[in-house]
Amino acid sequence: MRRFIILISLLLVFTGIFAQEVLFEQSNDVPNPLKVMYPFSVKVKFDKNFSYLKANLVDDKDIMVADQESLTASSTDSLVVKLVATRTGLIEVAPIKLLLFDEIGTDTLLTSPFKIDVIALTDSTSVITDIKTVKTDSDPLTLKSNFDWLTSWTFWIIVISAILLLIIGFIIYRKWDYIRSLLVKTGILEDDEVLPVWDLTIQELLNIKQRMLLTETNKYKFSIEESLVIRRFLEGYYNFPAAEKTTLELKNMLTKYRVKEGIKIIDILQKLDIIKYTEGKQDNSNFKSEDIHAWFSKYVSDIKKYEESKEEKRG
């Protein structure tokens, strides 16, 4: 159990322990007038660079991607998603799900929806014009080689090295407690226990309170950080990818994994989303930062007591 907790906690360290606020600006570049199957774009600019950005569109028969390459970007602080409308009339462009990858972990954001007015492919003389070609991915370039890997000594060195690494890794995993004790005795490794996910979460919750984010004026920042703390606790404790899921996607997952107080957690995340995606501008008299923070703090404390009691019984 202890080894499993250490592995889970290490994973949390590498995916980002402390919640960070991500700010972004959205600008919609829509030609006037906008014709059917003519491109328009949604530009999202963030307050920092990310190693990788990815956009996912909801299934919508009225809107399609004009340029598949615009859905991803690397080492940048902005993303321009190019779209086209497939019919005329007033159309609502649904929120676009954005996955943000950096050295801390992965965050998920949604763009703001907006409406576009699309006209037919006719000009002032009512003559039908040609539809502009929509850019698609080009066919992959196929390279052929006469090099035979099976008869190459380089290939077999790689295979043997990979097998040896797997064997060494398996031995280290099975004998880790013994190896760790030797490293501690020789002074190479400090004798520090990695905190379990509930203790890490309690520290994060205390950090939010100490930074005075529970006040009414800080409810926007609170909604962002509290939402990430909740999602990362669910991911660490129940072992499913919660940090990169929207609240709607999480709703079914909490039922699948039999998450304790799942209905209450979804209700809290929905309240946080309202404040988060409206930047605190929408009036919500039912939103109380202190009540949400207190409830989730008790939720994590109860799980901590439960897990520690199980450990005592095993000991």
N, C-alpha and C positions, 0 to 999 in steps of 0.2 A: 504493500500500500504506500509506504514512504517513498519508494523509488518511483512509483506511478505519479505521486503528488509532485515530486521533484521535476519529472519530465514535463508535466502539465505546466508547472510554474515557469520553467525555462522557456517553454513555448510562448508563454505570455510575455516574458521579458523581451524576446526577439520580435514579437508582433506588436509591441507597444503597450507599456503598462499605464502610463499616465495619459489621460484624455487631453487632446489639444483642439483648440478652436480653429476651424477652417472657415475663412471668410471668402466670399466670391461675388463678382459682379456679372450680371447677365445682360447681354445686349442682343436684340433680335434684328437682323438685317433682312427686311422684307421689301422687295421692290414695289413701287406704286405706279401703275396697277400690277398685281401679281396674276400671271396667267397659269392655267393648269399645266403641269409638267415642266414649269420653269423653276429654277433653283432659288431657294432662299436659305438663310443660315441662322443658327443660334450660336453665339459666341459666349463662352464662360471663361472669365479670367479670375485666377485665385491670388491670394496674398503671398504665395510662396511657390517654389518649383516642386514638382513631383517627378519621381523616376518614371512613372507610367500612368497614363490616364486612359480610361475606357468608358465609352458611352453605350448604354443599352436602351433601345427604343421599345415601347410597348407595342403589342400587335395592333395595328391600326390600318384598316384598308384604305383610309383617306390620305395617309401620310406615308411616304417611303423614303429610304435613304438615297440621296443623289450620288454620293461618293463614299464608298465603303472605307476608304483610307482615312476619311475625316472622323471616324468613330474612335480612333486611337491616336495617341501621341506620346512621345518619350522625352524625358528631360526638359520639361517646359512648365510654364505657369498658366497656360491657356489652351483651350480646345475649341475649334470651330466645326460644328456639325452641320453638314450640308444636306438639305432635305428638298423634296418636291411634293406638291399636292396632286392627287390623282383624280380629283373631281372639282367641279365649280361650286360656288356658294360659300357660306360662312362656315368655317371649319375651326375646331379647337385643337391646337397642338398640345398634346398631353405632356406631363412632366417627363423629362429624360433622366434616367437613372445614371449617375456618374460614380464610377469606382476610382478611388484615388490611392495610388500605391506609393509609399515612401519607405525610408529606412525604419520608421517607427512601426508601421503596420498598414492596414487598409481602412479607409473611411468610405462611407456611402452618402451621397447627397442627391437631391432631386432639384431639377430646374423648375422655374415657375411656368405654369401653363399660360398660353395666350391664344388669341383668336386671329385668324387671317381671312381676308375676303378674296376669293379666287374667281377670276373671270375666264370666259372661254377663249380659245385660241383664234380670235378674229381681231383684225385691226379696224381702223375707222371706216374703211370701205367695205367691211364685212367680208373680206377675202380671207379664207382659211390659210394660216401660215404653217410652215413646217415645224414639227416638234423637234426641239433641240435634243441631241443625243445625250442620254443619261450615262454618266461615267460609271463603269463597272470594273471589277477586278480583271486584269488581263490574265490570259492563260499562263500557268507556271512554266518557266523555262526548264527544259529537261536537258541534263548533261549526261552524256554517255562516257564510260571509261572502260578501257580494256584491262585495268588493274585488277588482279585477282587477290582479294583480301585473304582468302583461305590459305594461300601459299606464301603469304608475307609474314616474316618474322616479327614485324612491328605489330601486326594484328594479334599474334599469339602472346606477345609481351603484355599488351593491353589487357587481354582476357585473363591471363594468369595474375596480373597485378590486381585486377578487379576482384578476382576470387580471393586472393590473399587479404585484401582490404575488408571484404565481407566477413571472412573468418576472424580477423583481428577485431573487427567491430563487434561481432557476436560474443567473443571472449570477454571484451571489455564490458559489454552490457551485462553478462551473467556474473562477472566477478567485480562489478563496479564498487560495491561496498568495501571489499578487501583492498582494491587498488586505491580507493579514495583514502582509506585509513593510512596506507603507506605514504601517500602524498602529503597527508596532514602531518605525519610523524617527521618526515624529512623537511617540512617547512615549505614545500613547493606550493601547497594548496592550503588556504585558510579554512579553519573549521567553522564555516558559516552555513547554516541551514537555509535553503531557499524557502521563503514563506509560501504557504499554501494560498490558493486563489482567494479564499474568503478573507484572510488577513490582509492581502494586498488590496482587496476591494475596500475593506474597512479603512485602510490608510488613505485611499483615494477619496472616500466620502468625507473623512476628517479634513483632508486638504481643501475640498470644496467649501466646507463650513468655515474653515479658518480664513479663507480668502474673501469672506463676506459675500458669497454669491447667492445667498438665500434671501437677500433683500429684494424688494419690488423693482428697484432700478436695474438690477442685474439678472432679471429673469430670462433674458435672451441668452446670455452666456451660460447661465445655469442649465437651461434646457439642452444646450449642445453637450456640455460636459456630463451632466447626469445621464443623458441618453447613452453616451458612449460607455460610461462606467457600467450601466445595467447590461448593455449588449456584450461587453467583454467578460463580465462575470458569468453570464449565461453560456458564452462560448467556452470559458475555462472550466466551469463546473459541470456542465451537461455535455460538453464535447461535441458541439456542432457549430458551423460557421454562422454566428449571429451578428458579428460586427459588420459584415458586408451585405446584410439582408435589410430590406425595407420592413416597416412594421407590418404591412399586409402579408409579406412572405413569412415573417416570424409567427404570425397567428396560427398557421397550420403546423409549423414545426414545434411549437410549445405543446400542442396537443399530442403530436407524434412521440415526443420525448418525455411525455408525462411530467412536465415542469410544474413544480409546486406553485400554486397561486398564479397559474398562467393567465387567467382571465384578467386578474387585477394588474399584472405586469403589462399586458397589451393596452389596457385602459390608460395606464400611466404613460406609456410610450406614445400613444395617440395624443394625449394632452401636451406632451413635450414637443411633438411634431408640429402642432398648431403654432406654438410660440416660436419654434425654431425656423419654420419655413415662412412665417410672416414677419420675422425679425421682431417679435414682441408687439407688433402693431395691432393685432386682432384682440378685441376685448374678450377676456375669458374669466368671468368672475369665479369659476370653479377651480382655477389654477392657483394653488398655494405651494410655493417652493418648499417651505418648511415642512408641510404635511407629506409631500412626496418624498423628500429627503429622509424624514423620520421613519416613514413606512419601510422604505427599501433598506435603511440601516438596520432596522429590527429584523427584516427578512434575512439579511446576510448573517446577522448575529445568531439567529435561531439555527441556521444551517451550520454555522461554526460549532455551536454547542452539540448539535446532533453528530457531526463528524468526529469531534473530540471524544464524545461518549463512546462511539463505536471503536475508536482507537484504544481507549482504556479497557474495554471489554476484551479486545484481542490480546492486549498486553497482560 
